[in-house]
Each structure stands twice: as structure tokens, then as C-alpha cells.
Amino acid sequence: METANKNITVARRRLGQALVDEGIITPSELENVMKIHQSEPASIRRRISTIVVDDLKADRHRVMKVISRLYAFREVMKNETPSDSLIDNIQKLMDELSDEVADEMIHRKTIPYKADKDLIVLACADPTDPEVSALAAGLPYKLYELTYCRYETIEKIINKVYEQKNEFLRILDEIELEDPELDIQEVDEEELDAEINKSMLNSLVEGMLVEGVRMGASDIHIIPGKRNVTDLLFRLDGRLRVWHTQPNVKPEAISAVVKDKTLNVDRFERDSAQDGYIQRRIDSTNIRFRVSILPMVGEEFERKFESIVIRILDDRKVITDLNKLGLQEKAHEDFYKAITKPSGIVIITGPTGSGKSTTLVAALHTVMNPEFNVLTIEEPVEYLIKGARQLKISENMTFDHALRGILRHDPDIVLVGEIRDLKTAEVAIKLANTGHLTFSTLHTNDAPSAVARLFKMGVEPFLIANAINLVMAQRLIRRLCKHCKRPIRNESKLHTAIGLGFTEQELSENTIYEAVGCDKCTSGYDGRIAIHEALYFDKTLQRMIFDAGDEIDEDAIRQYAIKNGMLTLRASGRLRIINGLSTIEEVMAITLEDA
């Protein structure tokens, strides 16, 4: 076993060196890539090539050509446009596969290129993917050959084979539609079961879950409408987009299917809020879905519609390396200093969906080690953290019970999911002031507001001053697509930048980009990046709060912090714009004007 591991390490080093020799990455970047690779949990550890492409934004084709040469994979279709006869042959080979195998091959960007009686040749965007080898071994051929084919070529072929259709929306062609004479009376359970059984709603919902994961959605929204129409939307890069609109099927039937698949909810309860969860194994990974169901009013008042939101919890997206959070220099320095203290509380603020949990998990992974007892109390638990004891909230152990019990459970490091009231604040402050490192979140607009919020909850200024190491506000803004972004052409847009706080000199010395849109992105953006406002509690700031008396002066705190190098959220956003990572519109939409 030790020899095998040693061989794997040597192979990874050999690949890394080949990428350096080719000029794709530098030696220092290789060292960083190896560190990232080693720091990721074994269950979700990415391959070296994936880190180089995803994190360093290296050209995928150049990386894969080096790998193919290194491991003797021949390249196919390198200088040819796939002919109609080739497309027809590939489609015929795909049709011979089971739907499950075909869907997995499509996800892995792998297609059958040629086949005879005993041998099948597979064209792969990444022939080193072990899942592709496992798929190939299960095909009904004695032999198989894996070859390399450019990612974009594979995509074009798949789109032609499936006529641009989403791989899961193909099932909708088979759904039997109900009579156009729509009955809007209240649905009884027998009718509902008949509706579910006669259609392929189960396949639709399962396909929705799988495709949500594969497209990188953070949430799935199911919204019932009038005349038996239901919209299914994905939240991609922070924006809701329609994935599918399902006509002529009762929304109650779709809700019932989701409820049947969800643990801890009652299918027959339609008048109160419910929360539950779904678990699925998708692409060899365990995925959890947190389901929130709320009764809602529709135009057809006599019907009991429900709005459903499903949060996708994919542990592969967990960031364990603090450097990958993208903190700017001063914020990174202050944040690291705060989380490596032996005690005190670190608070992350921001609205729902601003990445607070992601930041806390990265911080925990930075300071955790086997010598520490790490406890978390969250409701609900978002990500599983290896090495931490995550307390389970239930009817028998409420959030309040867990808070009281945690003090008697000999903790070293504690994560309190959210400071929601004075009771929670008092326990968190007590933990911080009795030698424990504590992490938590708070809903405020910026970092100085968190201090005032705790004071208004009833926490004394001297406790706030002594307990808090740092408060960091954060937001997520969309990242510009590197393939299509371009310098702003309309000069009037640059005048808008003045309102964002830019000076004329900054605008003349830097290139400001705008979103365009291409086939590789969504409306000119690809992914999201955080902006931060890190308020570090030094001796002077502690004294300011300690002496506050009956009122916390947020503005005085803010001005002192800015004077000492703190970037406000808007200032952090301006840096993202100067660095070519986002746009004026994004930062203006997500931040408040600096005081």
C-alpha cells in the first residue's frame, strides 16, 4: 500500500513537471497546486489537471495534450469537423447503451467513437478520469481503448446527437398531458396518485435534482402557477433562471412527488411550513438536498398551492484552503490573525446566500487538528466537516438545549451557526471569554453594524470589546467570463464609476471591463467571487467600544477602521473591478454607498 501511494505521488510530480516544462504553469504554481491537492479531503480530492484548469485557469486543451502525450493516449478528431455519417454512427452506438450508462458518459464528456465486434473506442475529454475507465470496463465489449478528444468537439457532438436538448428534459416528451378542459377544483388524493402514476413526474423530479447538481445550481425553485403550469428554476451564479416550465400537470402532483421523496415532511399537510431533506448519490458523490415548503396563494384561491425551494449541498464545493477564499491582502492578514488566536469570537455577517458558511468552514479547516475538540451547532447543518462533532438538532434537543449542553462538553473550538437572539449571543460571548475560539454568523449590512446589533440585543459593551477578535462582512458578486469580457466601450458607463467611488486618475490608469456574453458563460459572467469588509479588533477599537456608554457610534468605528487600512465592501468591489474580475453594475447592485 505504501509503495502504491509512493508511485501515485511520483506520477503526480511527473505530470506537474511536464506542465512546467511545457510552460503551462510555473514551478511555484506547481508547488501551490500540490499543496491544494494534499489539503483537500480524500473523498473529494481533485486531480492535478483539474486544479490546474479550474484554479489557475490554464488552457484545458494544452493541459490535456500534455497528459495524453505523457500517458500515450492518442488524439482523435483533432483537425476535422464531425461529419453527418460520424454523428449518425455515434448516435447508433449511444442508442445501444442503457439510459443510465449513456447519461453518465455524457456527464463525463465521453462518447463511443468507433466499435466493432470486440473493441470499442471511446473519445474522452479526460481519458485519465477513473470513472471513465470504470464505465468502459462495464460495456459489452471484450476490449476498449480510451482516446483524447478536445472538450469543445465532444460538446458539439453531444449537442448534435441530442438535438440541443437537456439530457433529462428528453423525458418530458413522454409525459402524458391531461385533458385541456382543466379542473381547478381541489384535488383529492386518488386523483393526485392517478396524475403521478400516469405521467413521468418521478423521472422529471429525479432529473431536476441530478441536473441541478451537474449545472452547479445552488438552489432549485418549484413555483406553481395558474391553469396547471409549474415553473422549475435553478439559481445559477446568484440569479434565478427558468430550467423548465411544465404545462398541463397539476402543481399539487409535482409537490406530492417532491414530498414523497423528502424525509421529515407530511405529504398531506398543505397549510403549514415544512422542512426536510433528500439524499442522493450522483456522479459517485453523496449529495444532500435541503427542502423548504411553504403554503402560498395563487390566482385560483380554492387550491392549496405550495412553493418549494431545494438547497443543494454538495461537499465537493467545500473550500478547505483559506487562500482559495480570495480574501484581499489586508482582510486575509487580519482574518488569519483573528482565527489563529487561542480564544475570542470571529463573526461573519451578510444576507442569506452570501457565502458565510463557506468562509466559516474554510476557517475551521485552517485551525482544526486532532488535539482539539471541535463542536458545531447549526440548524440546519449545511456541510459535513470531517474531524468536527456536529450536534444534531431535533425535537428532543433544540438549539437552546444544545447551546447549554455545549458548555459542559469540554470544547476547544465552537461553531455557532447563527447569533439569533440575546440568549445565543450570551453563550457565544461566554465561550469566547472563557478560553474558547468561537465562530458564528450575524445578519447585518456591514461589519460596524454587527457591533451595534449585539449592543441592541442587550450585550454589554465591555463584553463585546473583550470577546470579539474580528467581524467580517461579505457579499458574492458575479465574476466576469474570461473568454468574452471586453474593455468598456461606452464612455458614459465610466461616469457611473465615479459614483462608485473611483477617481478620474484611477479610471485613466486602469482598464475597466464589461460583460458581453458567449457560449461559455451566462450573460457574460461565469461563477462568483466574494468581496469582504474585515473589521479587526485592536486595542484602540476595543477601548472605543468599551467607552461607548449608552450608544455605539458605528460611523466612528468605521472611520477608524478605514484609516487603519480596512476596505469597505464597496472599496473591496472596486478592487475586483480594477483587477478585471467583475463589473461596475455588479458592485453597485450589491453594495451600499460608503459613509
C-alpha positions in Angstrom: 0.0 0.0 0.0 2.8 2.4 0.9 4.6 1.6 -2.4 1.4 2.2 -4.4 0.9 5.6 -2.7 4.5 6.5 -3.4 4.1 5.6 -7.0 1.0 7.8 -7.3 2.9 10.7 -5.7 5.7 10.2 -8.2 3.2 10.1 -11.1 1.6 13.4 -10.0 5.0 15.0 -9.7 5.9 13.8 -13.1 2.7 15.3 -14.6 3.3 18.5 -12.8 6.9 18.8 -14.1 5.6 18.1 -17.6 3.2 21.0 -17.3 6.1 23.2 -16.1 8.3 22.1 -18.9 5.6 22.9 -21.4 5.3 26.5 -19.9 1.7 26.0 -18.8 2.4 26.6 -15.2 5.4 27.9 -13.2 7.4 25.9 -10.6 5.9 28.0 -7.8 2.4 27.4 -9.2 3.1 23.7 -9.3 4.1 23.7 -5.6 0.8 25.6 -4.8 -1.2 23.0 -6.8 0.4 20.2 -4.9 -0.4 21.8 -1.6 -4.1 22.4 -2.6 -4.3 18.7 -3.8 -2.9 17.4 -0.5 -5.1 19.7 1.6 -8.4 18.5 0.1 -10.3 15.7 1.8 -9.6 12.3 0.1 -13.3 11.8 -0.7 -13.5 15.0 -2.8 -9.8 15.4 -3.8 -9.4 16.8 -7.3 -6.9 15.6 -9.8 -3.8 17.7 -10.5 -5.1 18.5 -14.0 -8.5 19.7 -12.7 -6.8 22.1 -10.2 -4.6 23.5 -12.9 -7.5 24.1 -15.2 -10.1 25.3 -12.6 -7.9 27.3 -10.2 -5.1 28.5 -12.4 -7.4 29.0 -15.4 -4.9 27.2 -17.7 -6.0 26.2 -21.2 -7.8 22.9 -20.9 -6.6 21.7 -24.4 -2.9 22.4 -23.7 -3.1 20.6 -20.4 -4.9 17.5 -21.8 -2.4 17.3 -24.8 0.5 17.1 -22.3 -1.4 14.4 -20.3 -2.3 12.5 -23.4 1.4 12.6 -24.6 2.6 11.6 -21.1 0.2 8.6 -20.8 0.2 7.6 -24.5 -3.4 8.4 -25.3 -3.9 9.1 -29.0 -5.9 12.1 -30.0 -8.9 11.7 -32.4 -10.9 14.2 -34.5 -8.2 16.8 -33.9 -8.5 18.6 -37.3 -11.8 17.5 -38.5 -15.4 18.7 -38.2 -17.5 15.7 -37.3 -19.4 14.5 -40.4 -23.0 13.6 -40.6 -22.1 10.0 -41.1 -19.9 10.0 -38.0 -22.6 11.7 -35.9 -25.1 9.0 -37.1 -22.7 6.3 -36.1 -22.1 7.8 -32.7 -25.8 8.1 -32.2 -26.4 4.5 -33.1 -23.7 3.4 -30.6 -25.2 5.6 -27.9 -28.7 4.2 -28.6 -27.3 0.7 -27.8 -26.4 1.8 -24.3 -28.7 1.9 -21.3 -30.1 5.3 -20.4 -28.1 5.2 -17.1 -24.8 4.5 -18.8 -25.4 7.0 -21.6 -26.3 9.7 -19.2 -23.1 9.0 -17.1 -21.0 9.0 -20.3 -22.5 12.4 -21.4 -21.7 13.8 -18.0 -18.1 12.6 -18.2 -17.9 14.1 -21.7 -17.2 10.7 -23.3 -18.7 9.3 -26.4 -18.3 6.0 -28.4 -16.2 6.9 -31.4 -15.9 3.6 -33.2 -16.7 0.0 -32.4 -16.5 -3.5 -34.0 -17.5 -6.9 -32.6 -14.8 -7.0 -29.8 -13.4 -3.4 -29.5 -15.0 -0.1 -28.7 -13.0 3.1 -29.0 -14.1 5.9 -26.7 -13.4 9.6 -27.3 -12.9 11.3 -23.9 -12.4 14.9 -22.9 -10.3 13.5 -20.0 -9.2 9.9 -20.6 -7.4 9.8 -17.2 -10.8 10.1 -15.3 -11.0 6.8 -13.3 -14.8 6.9 -13.6 -14.5 6.7 -17.4 -12.3 3.6 -17.1 -14.9 2.0 -14.9 -17.6 2.8 -17.4 -15.6 1.4 -20.3 -14.9 -1.8 -18.4 -18.7 -2.3 -18.0 -19.5 -2.0 -21.7 -20.4 -5.2 -23.6 -17.1 -5.4 -25.5 -14.1 -7.6 -24.8 -11.7 -4.7 -25.3 -11.8 -0.9 -25.1 -9.5 1.9 -26.0 -9.6 5.4 -24.4 -8.6 8.3 -26.7 -8.4 12.0 -26.1 -10.7 14.4 -27.9 -11.0 18.2 -27.5 -13.7 19.1 -24.9 -15.4 21.5 -27.3 -15.6 18.8 -30.1 -17.2 16.4 -27.6 -19.7 19.1 -26.6 -20.7 19.8 -30.3 -21.2 16.1 -31.0 -23.3 15.6 -27.8 -25.4 18.6 -28.7 -26.0 17.3 -32.3 -26.8 13.7 -31.1 -29.4 15.1 -28.6 -30.5 18.0 -30.8 -29.5 20.6 -28.2 -31.9 19.0 -25.6 -31.0 18.8 -22.0 -30.3 15.1 -21.3 -33.0 15.0 -18.6 -35.6 17.1 -20.4 -35.8 14.4 -23.0 -38.1 12.5 -20.7 -40.7 15.3 -21.0 -41.6 14.2 -24.5 -43.1 11.1 -22.9 -45.3 12.8 -20.3 -49.0 12.3 -21.0 -50.8 15.6 -20.8 -54.2 15.8 -19.1 -57.4 17.0 -20.9 -57.3 20.7 -21.9 -60.6 21.1 -20.0 -58.7 21.9 -16.8 -60.4 21.1 -13.5 -59.3 23.7 -10.9 -61.3 22.2 -8.0 -59.4 20.9 -5.0 -57.6 17.7 -5.9 -58.4 14.6 -3.9 -55.7 12.1 -3.2 -56.9 9.4 -5.6 -56.8 11.9 -8.5 -53.4 13.0 -7.4 -52.0 9.5 -7.4 -53.5 8.9 -10.8 -51.8 12.0 -12.1 -48.5 10.9 -10.7 -48.8 7.4 -12.0 -49.9 8.2 -15.5 -47.1 10.6 -16.1 -43.3 10.6 -15.7 -43.3 13.1 -12.9 -41.0 10.9 -10.8 -38.4 11.0 -13.6 -38.9 14.7 -14.0 -38.2 15.4 -10.3 -35.2 13.0 -10.2 -33.8 14.5 -13.4 -34.3 18.0 -11.9 -32.2 17.0 -8.9 -29.4 15.5 -10.9 -29.3 18.3 -13.5 -29.3 20.9 -10.7 -26.1 19.3 -9.3 -24.5 19.0 -12.7 -25.2 22.6 -13.7 -23.8 23.9 -10.5 -27.0 25.4 -9.2 -27.2 26.4 -5.5 -31.0 26.2 -5.3 -33.9 24.7 -7.1 -37.3 26.6 -7.0 -40.6 25.0 -7.8 -43.3 27.6 -8.3 -47.0 26.7 -9.1 -48.9 29.0 -11.5 -52.4 29.3 -12.8 -54.1 26.8 -15.2 -51.9 23.9 -14.1 -48.5 25.4 -15.1 -45.4 24.9 -12.9 -42.1 26.7 -13.3 -38.9 24.9 -12.3 -36.0 27.4 -11.8 -32.3 27.0 -11.0 -30.3 29.6 -9.1 -27.0 29.9 -11.1 -24.3 32.4 -10.1 -26.8 34.0 -7.7 -29.6 34.6 -10.3 -32.8 32.6 -10.8 -33.2 31.2 -14.3 -36.1 29.0 -15.7 -34.9 25.5 -16.3 -38.2 24.1 -17.4 -41.9 25.1 -17.5 -44.3 22.2 -17.1 -47.8 22.7 -18.5 -50.9 20.6 -18.2 -49.8 18.8 -15.0 -51.4 19.8 -11.6 -48.8 21.6 -9.4 -50.2 19.6 -6.5 -49.0 16.5 -8.2 -45.4 17.8 -8.6 -45.4 18.9 -5.0 -46.6 15.5 -3.9 -43.8 13.8 -5.8 -41.2 16.1 -4.1 -42.8 15.4 -0.7 -42.8 11.7 -1.2 -39.0 11.8 -1.9 -38.4 14.1 1.1 -37.7 12.8 4.6 -39.4 14.5 7.6 -42.3 16.1 5.7 -46.0 15.1 5.6 -47.3 14.8 2.0 -50.9 15.5 3.2 -50.1 18.7 5.1 -50.6 21.7 2.9 -51.4 24.5 5.3 -48.1 24.9 7.2 -44.4 25.3 6.6 -42.3 22.1 6.4 -38.6 21.4 6.2 -37.0 18.1 5.2 -34.1 16.7 3.2 -33.4 14.3 0.3 -30.2 12.3 -0.2 -29.0 11.0 -3.5 -25.8 9.5 -4.9 -25.0 11.5 -8.1 -21.9 11.0 -10.2 -20.3 8.8 -7.5 -20.9 11.5 -4.8 -23.3 11.7 -1.9 -25.4 14.9 -2.4 -27.8 16.3 0.2 -30.8 18.5 -0.7 -32.4 20.7 2.0 -36.1 21.1 1.2 -38.2 24.1 2.4 -42.0 24.0 1.7 -44.3 27.0 2.3 -48.1 27.3 1.6 -48.8 30.1 -0.9 -51.7 31.9 -2.5 -52.4 31.5 -6.2 -54.9 33.1 -8.6 -57.1 30.1 -8.1 -57.9 30.7 -4.4 -59.7 27.4 -3.8 -56.5 25.4 -4.4 -53.7 24.8 -1.9 -50.5 25.6 -3.7 -47.1 25.3 -2.2 -43.8 27.0 -3.0 -40.8 24.6 -2.7 -37.1 25.6 -2.5 -34.4 22.9 -2.5 -30.9 23.9 -1.4 -28.2 21.7 -3.0 -25.5 20.8 -0.5 -22.5 19.4 -2.5 -19.5 18.7 -0.3 -17.3 18.8 -3.4 -17.8 22.6 -3.3 -16.4 22.9 0.3 -13.4 25.2 0.4 -10.8 23.9 2.9 -7.9 26.2 1.9 -8.1 29.7 3.3 -6.2 31.0 0.3 -8.9 30.0 -2.1 -11.5 32.3 -0.4 -10.0 35.1 -2.4 -9.5 37.5 0.6 -7.7 40.6 -0.4 -4.3 41.3 1.3 -5.3 43.3 4.5 -8.5 41.2 5.0 -6.6 38.0 4.7 -3.9 39.1 7.1 -6.5 40.3 9.7 -8.7 37.2 9.3 -5.8 34.8 9.7 -4.6 36.7 12.8 -8.1 36.5 14.3 -8.8 32.8 13.7 -5.4 31.7 15.0 -5.9 33.3 18.4 -6.5 30.8 21.2 -9.8 32.3 22.2 -12.3 35.0 21.2 -15.1 35.1 18.6 -15.0 35.6 14.9 -18.3 36.8 13.3 -19.2 36.7 9.6 -22.0 38.9 8.6 -24.1 39.2 5.4 -27.5 38.2 4.0 -28.6 34.7 3.2 -26.6 33.2 0.3 -23.6 35.5 0.7 -21.2 32.6 1.4 -20.9 32.9 5.2 -21.0 29.1 5.8 -18.3 28.6 3.2 -16.0 31.1 4.9 -16.6 29.6 8.3 -15.9 26.1 7.1 -12.6 27.2 5.5 -11.6 28.9 8.8 -12.4 25.8 10.8 -10.3 23.6 8.5 -7.4 26.1 8.9 -7.4 25.8 12.7 -8.6 22.3 13.3 -6.3 19.5 14.4 -6.8 16.2 16.2 -5.8 17.7 19.6 -8.8 20.0 19.6 -12.4 19.1 20.4 -14.4 20.9 17.7 -18.1 21.2 18.1 -20.7 22.8 15.8 -24.3 23.7 16.4 -26.2 24.6 13.3 -29.8 24.5 12.3 -29.7 23.0 9.8 -26.3 21.5 9.2 -25.1 22.6 5.7 -21.8 20.8 5.2 -20.3 17.7 6.9 -16.9 18.7 8.4 -14.5 15.8 8.9 -12.9 16.0 12.4 -15.7 18.0 14.0 -18.6 16.8 16.1 -21.7 18.3 14.5 -24.6 18.3 17.0 -27.9 17.2 15.7 -30.9 19.5 16.4 -34.3 17.7 16.8 -37.5 18.0 18.8 -35.7 16.3 21.7 -32.6 18.6 21.5 -33.5 22.1 20.5 -31.0 24.8 19.5 -31.3 26.2 23.1 -30.6 22.8 24.7 -27.6 22.3 22.5 -26.3 25.7 23.4 -26.5 25.0 27.1 -25.0 21.5 26.7 -22.1 22.6 24.6 -20.6 24.5 27.6 -20.3 21.2 29.5 -18.9 19.2 26.6 -15.2 20.3 27.0 -14.9 22.2 23.7 -11.8 23.9 22.3 -13.4 25.4 19.1 -17.1 26.0 18.7 -19.1 27.0 15.6 -22.5 28.5 16.5 -24.4 28.7 13.2 -26.1 32.0 13.9 -26.4 34.5 16.7 -30.2 34.9 16.6 -31.0 36.4 19.9 -29.6 37.6 23.3 -29.5 34.0 24.7 -27.4 32.8 21.7 -25.2 35.9 21.9 -24.6 35.4 25.6 -23.5 31.8 25.2 -21.2 32.7 22.3 -19.7 35.6 24.2 -19.3 33.4 27.3 -17.4 30.8 25.2 -15.1 33.4 23.8 -14.4 34.9 27.1 -13.6 31.6 28.8 -10.8 30.5 26.6 -12.6 29.0 23.6 -12.2 30.0 19.9 -15.7 30.6 18.6 -17.1 31.2 15.1 -20.6 32.5 14.3 -22.7 34.5 11.8 -25.0 37.5 12.1 -27.3 39.2 9.7 -26.2 42.8 9.3 -25.3 45.0 6.3 -21.7 45.7 7.2 -19.1 44.9 9.9 -19.6 48.0 12.2 -23.3 47.3 12.2 -22.7 44.0 13.9 -21.3 45.7 17.0 -24.4 47.9 17.3 -26.6 44.9 16.7 -25.1 43.0 19.6 -25.4 46.0 21.8 -29.1 46.4 20.9 -29.6 42.8 21.7 -28.5 43.5 25.2 -24.8 42.5 25.2 -22.8 44.9 27.3 -20.1 47.0 25.5 -17.3 45.6 27.8 -18.2 42.0 26.8 -18.3 42.9 23.1 -14.9 44.6 23.3 -13.2 41.8 25.2 -14.8 38.9 23.3 -14.6 39.7 19.6 -11.5 39.2 17.5 -12.9 40.2 14.2 -16.2 40.9 12.4 -16.1 40.4 8.6 -19.0 41.3 6.3 -19.1 39.7 2.9 -21.1 39.5 -0.4 -20.9 37.5 -3.5 -20.7 39.2 -6.9 -20.6 37.6 -10.3 -17.2 37.0 -11.9 -16.6 38.2 -15.5 -16.2 35.5 -18.1 -12.6 35.5 -19.1 -13.4 34.4 -22.6 -15.7 37.3 -23.7 -15.1 40.3 -21.3 -14.0 43.5 -23.0 -13.0 47.0 -22.1 -16.0 49.3 -21.7 -16.8 51.0 -25.0 -19.5 53.4 -23.8 -17.8 56.3 -22.2 -21.0 57.2 -20.2 -20.6 54.0 -18.3 -17.3 55.2 -17.0 -19.0 58.2 -15.5 -21.1 55.8 -13.5 -17.9 54.5 -12.0 -17.4 57.9 -10.4 -20.5 57.3 -8.3 -18.9 54.1 -7.2 -16.0 55.9 -5.7 -13.4 55.8 -8.4 -11.3 58.8 -9.1 -10.6 60.2 -12.6 -6.9 59.1 -12.1 -7.9 55.5 -11.3 -10.1 55.3 -14.4 -7.4 56.6 -16.6 -4.7 54.3 -15.2 -6.8 51.1 -15.3 -8.9 49.1 -17.8 -12.5 48.7 -16.7 -14.3 45.7 -18.3 -17.9 45.0 -19.1 -19.9 41.8 -19.6 -20.6 40.6 -23.1 -21.9 37.0 -23.2 -20.7 34.0 -25.2 -21.4 30.2 -25.4 -19.1 29.5 -22.5 -20.9 31.7 -19.9 -24.2 33.1 -18.7 -24.8 36.7 -19.8 -21.1 37.5 -19.6 -20.5 36.0 -16.2 -19.0 32.7 -15.0 -19.1 31.9 -11.3 -19.0 34.3 -8.4 -16.3 35.9 -6.2 -16.5 37.4 -2.7 -15.9 40.9 -1.6 -15.0 41.5 2.1 -15.0 44.1 4.8 -12.8 42.9 7.7 -13.0 44.8 11.0 -10.2 43.7 13.2 -10.5 44.5 17.0 -7.2 46.0 18.0 -6.6 47.7 21.4 -7.8 51.1 20.3 -11.0 49.8 18.8 -11.7 47.7 21.9 -11.3 50.9 24.0 -13.7 52.8 21.7 -16.4 50.2 22.3 -15.6 49.8 26.0 -16.1 53.5 26.5 -19.3 53.7 24.3 -21.7 54.1 27.1 -25.3 54.1 26.1 -24.8 54.1 22.3 -22.4 52.5 19.9 -21.1 55.0 17.3 -21.0 52.9 14.1 -19.6 55.7 12.0 -16.7 56.4 14.4 -15.8 52.7 14.3 -16.0 52.6 10.5 -13.8 55.7 10.0 -11.2 54.4 12.5 -11.1 51.1 10.7 -10.8 52.7 7.2 -8.0 54.9 8.5 -6.2 51.7 9.6 -6.5 50.0 6.2 -9.9 48.3 6.3 -11.6 48.1 2.9 -15.3 48.7 2.9 -17.4 46.3 0.8 -17.6 48.9 -1.9 -13.9 49.5 -1.8 -13.3 45.8 -2.0 -15.6 45.7 -5.0 -13.7 48.5 -6.7 -10.5 46.4 -6.4 -12.3 43.5 -8.1 -13.2 45.8 -11.0 -9.7 47.2 -11.3 -8.4 43.6 -11.4 -10.8 42.8 -14.2 -12.8 40.3 -12.2 -16.2 42.0 -12.1 -18.2 45.0 -13.4 -19.4 48.4 -12.2 -23.0 47.1 -12.3 -22.4 44.1 -10.1 -20.6 46.1 -7.4 -23.2 48.9 -7.4 -26.1 46.4 -7.2 -24.7 44.6 -4.2 -23.1 47.3 -2.0 -24.2 50.4 -0.1 -22.5 53.8 -0.6 -19.5 54.2 1.6 -20.3 56.5 4.6 
